[in-house]
């Protein structure tokens, strides 16, 4: 069976699925960037590219360092008021 635009239903389903995957991937990227979730990934990539022998901080150590740095900056919005 052919649709009115000359494509089969399977082709349209594949196109819709591909579009849904692209939108989902973009949405995942956007949320990770806005929330700062991707900061650790960028840190590890940069640290390993500069010197592969250097010890990379664990996720916990990295987040602790990030929170301490954020809390030490008075105008960065770390406090409640």
Order of alpha helices (4+ residues) and beta strands (2+ residues): alpha-alpha-alpha
